[in-house]
Amino acid sequence: MFTSQTSSFQDSIDVEERDDFDSEEIAGYSQKIQLNCYYTIYLYQGTRSVATGENVTWNQRRADSTTSQDDFSLTLIDSSLPLEAEPELRTYISRRLSKGALLGGMGNIATVELSIPEQAVGCYCCLLEQERSPEQPDADGNGYVICFMGGSEKGLNLYPFLKLDKYVQGLHSSLQTPELQNLETELRPYLSRWYEESVMHIYRVVQLVQNNISFLLHAALSHTSVEVINSDERTTADVSRFIKAASLQGLSQQDTTAASLCKAISEDTHSDLIIDCSTSPPTLTNTVSNRFCDDWIQAFLNAAERCNPFLLRQILENFKLKAIQDMNSLKRFVRQAEMSHYALFRCCQFLQGCGNGDVLLQNARAEHSDLPEACRIITVLEEFLGEQAQL
């Protein structure tokens, strides 16, 4: 049993040996690299809409950077792509718009082949529509198409769509300026930061805490609150996003009530994890970890050393997947143990071998709080783990 568990766990950590990424990507991950990222923004204008002064100005200024179809035109406003690659992207976006594949305010991710070093790159596209005038509610609307490119399609898909959609929505106020006079002061800097703000936060947290990453992983699994002090706003936000990304809430079969009970149990038994950034490296107090979380430290450090945030995100997803698999296994063993002493023995063996017994039992107690027999078995298992810890 222990050999099987160890093998399964090692498969979860060894991302490079699995099919989570293409072989070309894996080759790039074996060395320290700096991934390129790009952005592009286009003015989208329906041909039946009334042309505003601003739209006319852009069309005249960028006549050589405008693609026109029967029912819309697409004009380049700004891009960080190489000159030869931007027309290729514009052609791709025009095809997507012609097929109705871009819905207002909802982004999607695909692979595009462009004249850039990466050749094929993951591309997030979103159409931000302007409000239609009451006088012409049926007219084709105007808006902006925003594209973010970096990594691979698989890599970008590891990040929640809503986060990228929300980042794009943050452009609304900047896009209200006549003729986009704030292009260089507001719009371009905001677009240039998409990779730093939306993708790199996990990398920054691992770089910040290094070997102490196991304490954050344990806090996320056990619903322990994390407080960051003497820090700047971005670091505090990064840690909060990391904890949320590593949490199992909403992914396992726990409902809201069970998650709340689990958090209450955690608050009764643990103090908040404190990260004090006044020192370098930061000082962590009230730290709690276990063998399961400790075993993932090196995987995170190796991925951070390669400067690839997409690989880090995949490792984090594998960490959560393994935790969920162990949680489901324990629930199955607990149900069996209600009818069999041998199954109770298997429970004890499993908890001893997985290295995550404290977290699994905490979640199991919260989820089975209304089942007396299951609670009795969980109490026996908790006593067993307590005795083993004293040996």
RAHUFEN-V703242 format. One record per residue. RES is the residue in one letter. OMEGA is omega in radians with two decimals (none if undefined). NEAR is the number of other ideal C-beta (glycine too) atoms within 8 Angstrom. Layout:
RES_OMEGA_NEAR, RES_OMEGA_NEAR
This chain:
M_-3.08_8, F_3.10_7, T_3.13_6, S_3.14_7, Q_-3.12_11, T_3.13_8, S_3.13_8, S_-3.14_10, F_-3.12_10, Q_3.08_8, D_-3.13_9, S_-3.09_10, I_-3.04_11, D_-3.10_8, V_-3.03_13, E_-3.09_8, E_-3.11_5, R_-3.09_7, D_3.14_3, D_-3.14_7, F_3.08_15, D_-3.10_7, S_3.12_6, E_3.13_6, E_-3.10_11, I_3.11_10, A_3.12_7, G_-3.09_9, Y_-3.06_13, S_3.10_7, Q_-3.12_6, K_-3.09_5, I_3.04_9, Q_-3.12_4, L_3.08_10, N_3.05_8, C_-3.04_11, Y_3.02_13, Y_3.03_14, T_3.06_14, I_3.14_12, Y_2.93_13, L_3.11_11, Y_-3.11_14, Q_3.03_13, G_-3.03_11, T_3.13_10, R_-3.14_6, S_3.13_11, V_-3.12_6, A_3.09_7, T_3.11_7, G_-3.13_5, E_-3.13_9, N_3.12_11, V_-3.14_9, T_3.13_9, W_-3.12_12, N_3.13_13, Q_-3.08_7, R_-3.06_6, R_-3.10_11, A_-3.14_7, D_-3.14_4, S_-3.12_8, T_3.03_11, T_-3.09_9, S_3.03_7, Q_-3.11_10, D_-3.02_3, D_3.08_7, F_2.99_11, S_-3.09_11, L_-3.06_17, T_3.13_13, L_3.02_13, I_3.14_11, D_-3.13_11, S_3.03_10, S_3.10_8, L_2.98_12, P_-3.05_7, L_-3.08_5, E_-3.09_7, A_-3.05_11, E_3.11_13, P_3.11_7, E_3.09_12, L_-3.12_16, R_3.09_13, T_3.13_9, Y_-3.13_10, I_3.12_14, S_3.10_11, R_3.13_8, R_3.13_10, L_3.14_15, S_-3.14_7, K_-3.11_6, G_-3.06_6, A_3.09_6, L_3.13_12, L_-3.08_6, G_3.06_9, G_-3.11_9, M_-3.10_8, G_2.99_10, N_-3.03_10, I_3.11_11, A_3.08_8, T_3.07_9, V_3.09_11, E_-3.06_6, L_3.11_11, S_3.12_6, I_-3.10_11, P_-3.11_4, E_-3.08_6, Q_3.09_7, A_-3.06_7, V_3.04_14, G_-3.06_15, C_3.02_15, Y_-3.13_12, C_3.11_14, C_3.09_15, L_3.05_13, L_-3.10_15, E_3.01_10, Q_3.12_7, E_-3.13_5, R_-3.10_8, S_3.12_8, P_-3.12_4, E_-3.12_4, Q_-3.09_8, P_-3.11_7, D_-3.10_3, A_3.07_11, D_-3.04_9, G_3.00_11, N_3.11_12, G_-3.12_10, Y_3.03_12, V_-3.13_15, I_3.14_13, C_3.02_15, F_-3.10_13, M_3.12_15, G_3.12_13, G_-3.13_11, S_3.07_13, E_3.12_10, K_-3.14_12, G_3.14_14, L_-3.13_14, N_3.07_8, L_-3.12_9, Y_-3.09_10, P_3.12_5, F_-3.05_10, L_3.13_6, K_3.11_9, L_3.08_15, D_-3.13_12, K_3.12_8, Y_3.11_10, V_3.13_11, Q_3.11_9, G_3.11_8, L_-2.99_13, H_-3.08_8, S_-3.13_6, S_-3.10_10, L_3.14_10, Q_-3.10_5, T_3.14_9, P_3.12_5, E_3.11_7, L_3.12_10, Q_3.13_6, N_-3.08_9, L_-3.07_10, E_-3.06_5, T_-3.08_6, E_-2.97_9, L_-3.10_15, R_3.09_9, P_-3.14_8, Y_3.13_11, L_-3.11_13, S_-3.08_8, R_-3.01_8, W_-3.09_14, Y_3.12_10, E_-3.04_7, E_-2.99_9, S_-3.01_12, V_-2.91_13, M_-3.02_10, H_3.13_12, I_3.10_13, Y_-3.12_11, R_-3.14_10, V_3.12_13, V_3.09_14, Q_-3.10_7, L_-3.00_12, V_3.08_13, Q_-3.07_9, N_-3.14_7, N_-3.11_11, I_-3.13_14, S_3.14_12, F_3.11_14, L_3.11_16, L_3.13_13, H_3.12_14, A_3.14_13, A_-3.12_13, L_-3.04_13, S_3.11_13, H_3.10_9, T_3.13_11, S_3.13_7, V_3.13_13, E_3.11_8, V_-3.12_10, I_3.13_9, N_-3.06_5, S_3.05_9, D_-3.04_6, E_-3.08_6, R_3.13_6, T_3.10_12, T_3.12_10, A_3.12_9, D_-3.12_12, V_3.13_14, S_3.14_10, R_3.11_10, F_-3.14_13, I_3.14_12, K_-3.14_8, A_-3.12_10, A_-3.12_12, S_3.12_10, L_-3.08_13, Q_-3.12_8, G_-3.13_4, L_3.10_6, S_-3.09_9, Q_3.11_5, Q_3.01_11, D_-3.07_6, T_-3.13_5, T_3.14_6, A_3.12_12, A_3.13_12, S_3.10_8, L_3.13_10, C_3.10_16, K_3.13_9, A_3.09_8, I_-3.14_11, S_-3.12_12, E_3.14_8, D_-2.99_5, T_-3.08_5, H_2.96_9, S_3.11_4, D_3.01_9, L_-3.10_16, I_3.06_10, I_-3.11_14, D_-3.06_11, C_3.10_12, S_3.09_6, T_3.09_7, S_0.00_3, P_-3.12_8, P_3.09_11, T_3.13_8, L_3.09_12, T_-3.06_7, N_-3.08_9, T_3.06_8, V_3.06_11, S_3.05_9, N_-3.05_12, R_-3.14_7, F_-3.12_12, C_3.13_14, D_-3.10_10, D_-3.14_9, W_-3.06_14, I_-3.03_11, Q_3.11_6, A_3.12_10, F_-3.12_13, L_3.12_12, N_-3.14_8, A_3.12_14, A_3.13_11, E_3.13_7, R_3.05_12, C_-3.14_10, N_-3.09_11, P_3.14_12, F_3.07_15, L_3.09_12, L_3.14_14, R_3.13_13, Q_3.11_13, I_3.11_14, L_3.10_12, E_3.09_9, N_3.07_12, F_3.14_12, K_3.14_11, L_3.13_9, K_3.12_11, A_3.13_13, I_3.12_11, Q_3.12_9, D_3.14_13, M_3.12_13, N_3.10_10, S_-3.14_9, L_3.14_14, K_3.11_10, R_3.13_8, F_3.14_12, V_3.10_15, R_-3.14_8, Q_-3.09_10, A_3.09_13, E_-3.09_9, M_-3.03_5, S_3.06_8, H_3.11_6, Y_3.10_6, A_3.08_11, L_3.08_12, F_3.11_8, R_3.06_12, C_-3.12_14, C_3.11_10, Q_-3.11_10, F_-3.11_14, L_3.14_14, Q_-3.08_9, G_-3.01_9, C_3.12_11, G_-3.10_9, N_-3.01_13, G_-3.09_12, D_-3.13_9, V_-3.10_13, L_-3.13_13, L_3.10_14, Q_3.12_12, N_-3.13_14, A_3.13_14, R_3.14_13, A_-3.07_13, E_-3.11_11, H_-3.04_11, S_-3.12_9, D_3.14_3, L_-3.03_7, P_-3.09_5, E_3.11_7, A_3.12_12, C_3.12_11, R_3.13_8, I_3.12_13, I_3.09_13, T_3.10_8, V_-3.14_9, L_3.11_15, E_3.11_10, E_3.11_8, F_3.14_10, L_3.11_13, G_3.12_8, E_-3.14_8, Q_-3.12_8, A_-3.11_6, Q_-3.12_5, L_none_4
